[in-house]
Amino acid sequence: MKFMKKLLMIVLVATTMNSCYTSNKANKDINKAFIKYPELVAKKTSEWFPCDIQILKVDSLNNIKSDSIINDLNNRIQNIHDTINNIIYRADSVKSKLQIKKIQKELMIANKLINELKQSQPVFIYRSIKIKDSARIYYLDYELNQTKKSELNYRNKQEQLLKISIWLIIALGVSLFFNFKKK
């Protein structure tokens, strides 16, 4: 009785250990499938793990718009720079209140332009990025090659049938010729 329990326990443990599907076994199965059926593995992996394709486009209109915005900003910055230089230069030679008011106006205009530049939206320039799924490409190449092989096979069969048909027509013509010649 004890022997039967031990035997049953051993069989039960061996069965459960044998039926576990480990990562090593899965890796071996995938490698085996890749060696024997690479197109099937490529198709399944592209279905299970598709690549995200993101394409960011910039219109030529947006490009022109962004170029004009950049040029406008450069011009404004140059104006601010020139204005500040004039204010600094004039500040040394200021003698009247009228000149001080003109300088203050120019300084306010420069500050206004600086604030506008701070509040303006930044210009973004995008590049088109394409990410391709190599497993799908491999599978589609395989499909294309299989189609080409089947087309070539079909053409060869058609050419053979055409040759046989031509020879049969020639044989029929020769036999009809000899049949009419005898009569």
Backbone torsions as a table, in degrees:
resi	resn	phi	psi	omega
1	MET	NA	-43.8	177.9
2	LYS	-63.7	-37.1	179.8
3	PHE	-62.7	-41.4	-179.7
4	MET	-65.9	-39.3	178.6
5	LYS	-65.1	-43.8	179.0
6	LYS	-64.0	-42.4	179.6
7	LEU	-63.7	-42.9	177.8
8	LEU	-63.1	-41.6	177.9
9	MET	-63.1	-43.7	179.6
10	ILE	-63.4	-44.4	179.8
11	VAL	-64.1	-42.0	179.7
12	LEU	-64.0	-45.1	179.1
13	VAL	-65.2	-43.4	-179.7
14	ALA	-63.6	-39.0	179.7
15	THR	-66.3	-46.2	-179.1
16	THR	-68.1	-36.0	178.8
17	MET	-69.7	-34.7	-177.5
18	ASN	-75.8	-29.6	-175.0
19	SER	-86.3	-7.6	177.8
20	CYS	-70.5	136.6	179.2
21	TYR	-102.9	101.2	-174.8
22	THR	-87.8	168.7	179.1
23	SER	-68.0	-31.6	176.9
24	ASN	-64.2	-42.9	179.3
25	LYS	-65.9	-40.3	177.9
26	ALA	-62.8	-41.8	178.8
27	ASN	-62.3	-42.8	177.9
28	LYS	-63.2	-41.9	179.4
29	ASP	-64.7	-40.5	178.9
30	ILE	-65.3	-43.6	178.3
31	ASN	-62.1	-41.3	179.0
32	LYS	-63.8	-43.8	178.7
33	ALA	-65.3	-38.2	179.8
34	PHE	-65.5	-37.3	179.4
35	ILE	-69.1	-42.8	-175.7
36	LYS	-86.7	-38.5	-176.4
37	TYR	-134.5	71.3	-177.2
38	PRO	-64.8	-31.8	-179.3
39	GLU	-67.4	-35.9	178.7
40	LEU	-69.0	-41.6	177.8
41	VAL	-63.6	-41.8	179.4
42	ALA	-63.2	-43.2	-179.3
43	LYS	-63.7	-46.4	-177.8
44	LYS	-66.3	-42.3	179.9
45	THR	-66.4	-35.4	178.0
46	SER	-70.4	-30.2	176.2
47	GLU	-73.6	-41.5	-176.5
48	TRP	-76.5	-36.7	-175.8
49	PHE	-127.5	69.7	-179.0
50	PRO	-71.2	148.0	176.6
51	CYS	-80.9	143.9	174.3
52	ASP	-82.3	126.3	178.7
53	ILE	-106.3	117.0	178.1
54	GLN	-118.4	124.5	178.0
55	ILE	-121.0	116.0	177.5
56	LEU	-103.7	119.3	-175.8
57	LYS	-110.6	151.4	173.9
58	VAL	-122.1	123.6	176.5
59	ASP	-66.2	151.2	174.2
60	SER	-64.8	-30.9	176.9
61	LEU	-63.8	-43.9	177.8
62	ASN	-65.2	-36.2	177.4
63	ASN	-62.1	-46.7	179.6
64	ILE	-63.1	-41.3	179.5
65	LYS	-62.4	-45.7	-179.0
66	SER	-67.7	-35.9	176.5
67	ASP	-63.3	-41.9	179.8
68	SER	-67.6	-36.7	177.7
69	ILE	-64.3	-43.2	179.5
70	ILE	-63.6	-43.6	177.8
71	ASN	-63.1	-40.8	178.5
72	ASP	-62.3	-43.7	179.1
73	LEU	-64.0	-40.8	177.9
74	ASN	-61.9	-41.9	178.4
75	ASN	-63.9	-42.2	178.7
76	ARG	-63.2	-42.9	179.3
77	ILE	-62.6	-41.4	178.5
78	GLN	-63.6	-41.0	177.6
79	ASN	-62.3	-43.3	178.6
80	ILE	-61.5	-43.6	-179.9
81	HIS	-61.7	-45.6	179.3
82	ASP	-64.1	-42.3	-179.8
83	THR	-62.2	-45.7	179.9
84	ILE	-63.2	-41.2	177.1
85	ASN	-62.0	-41.6	177.8
86	ASN	-63.0	-41.5	-179.7
87	ILE	-63.4	-45.2	179.9
88	ILE	-63.4	-41.1	-179.6
89	TYR	-66.0	-43.0	-177.1
90	ARG	-73.6	-30.1	-177.5
91	ALA	-58.8	-30.4	179.4
92	ASP	-71.6	-31.2	-174.5
93	SER	-109.8	17.8	-178.4
94	VAL	-72.8	133.3	-179.8
95	LYS	-128.2	-25.8	-175.8
96	SER	-119.8	163.0	179.0
97	LYS	-67.6	-31.0	179.4
98	LEU	-63.8	-43.0	178.3
99	GLN	-66.3	-37.2	178.4
100	ILE	-64.0	-41.3	179.0
101	LYS	-64.7	-40.0	177.8
102	LYS	-63.5	-42.7	179.3
103	ILE	-64.8	-40.1	179.1
104	GLN	-64.5	-38.9	176.4
105	LYS	-61.8	-46.4	179.3
106	GLU	-63.0	-37.7	177.3
107	LEU	-66.0	-39.1	177.4
108	MET	-64.7	-40.4	177.5
109	ILE	-62.3	-42.8	178.9
110	ALA	-63.6	-43.0	177.7
111	ASN	-63.4	-39.1	178.8
112	LYS	-62.5	-45.2	178.4
113	LEU	-63.3	-39.7	178.0
114	ILE	-62.8	-43.1	178.4
115	ASN	-64.5	-39.8	177.0
116	GLU	-61.8	-41.6	179.0
117	LEU	-65.3	-35.9	178.6
118	LYS	-66.7	-36.4	-176.6
119	GLN	-86.7	-14.2	-177.2
120	SER	-71.9	152.2	-178.9
121	GLN	-72.2	139.8	176.2
122	PRO	-70.4	153.1	-179.3
123	VAL	-92.9	124.9	178.3
124	PHE	-107.3	134.3	175.8
125	ILE	-118.7	123.2	-176.2
126	TYR	-103.4	151.6	171.5
127	ARG	-110.2	149.8	175.4
128	SER	-78.2	127.0	-179.9
129	ILE	-121.8	126.4	177.9
130	LYS	-121.4	128.3	176.5
131	ILE	-113.4	123.0	-177.0
132	LYS	-107.0	148.9	-179.9
133	ASP	-90.1	108.6	-175.8
134	SER	-70.1	-29.8	177.8
135	ALA	-65.6	-41.5	178.7
136	ARG	-66.2	-40.8	178.2
137	ILE	-61.6	-43.7	179.1
138	TYR	-60.7	-44.7	-179.6
139	TYR	-65.3	-41.8	179.1
140	LEU	-66.4	-36.4	174.3
141	ASP	-61.8	-42.8	178.2
142	TYR	-61.3	-46.3	179.1
143	GLU	-59.9	-42.3	179.4
144	LEU	-63.1	-44.4	178.2
145	ASN	-63.5	-40.5	178.3
146	GLN	-64.2	-40.1	178.6
147	THR	-64.9	-41.3	178.0
148	LYS	-64.1	-40.7	178.6
149	LYS	-64.0	-43.4	-179.9
150	SER	-67.1	-35.7	176.9
151	GLU	-65.1	-43.7	178.6
152	LEU	-63.3	-42.0	177.5
153	ASN	-61.9	-44.0	178.8
154	TYR	-62.8	-43.0	179.4
155	ARG	-63.2	-42.7	178.6
156	ASN	-60.6	-42.9	178.1
157	LYS	-63.2	-42.6	179.2
158	GLN	-63.6	-39.9	178.3
159	GLU	-65.0	-40.4	177.6
160	GLN	-64.2	-43.6	178.2
161	LEU	-63.9	-36.5	177.8
162	LEU	-64.6	-44.4	178.4
163	LYS	-62.6	-44.0	179.1
164	ILE	-63.3	-42.7	179.2
165	SER	-61.8	-42.3	178.9
166	ILE	-61.9	-45.7	179.6
167	TRP	-64.7	-36.7	176.8
168	LEU	-66.1	-40.1	177.6
169	ILE	-65.2	-41.0	176.9
170	ILE	-62.2	-44.5	179.7
171	ALA	-63.4	-39.6	177.9
172	LEU	-64.2	-44.0	178.7
173	GLY	-62.0	-42.6	179.5
174	VAL	-65.2	-43.5	-179.3
175	SER	-65.6	-39.8	176.7
176	LEU	-64.5	-38.3	178.1
177	PHE	-60.3	-46.9	-179.5
178	PHE	-70.5	-33.2	177.9
179	ASN	-66.9	-41.6	178.7
180	PHE	-73.7	-27.7	179.5
181	LYS	-69.8	-36.0	179.4
182	LYS	-69.1	-32.9	-177.1
183	LYS	-80.1	NA	NA
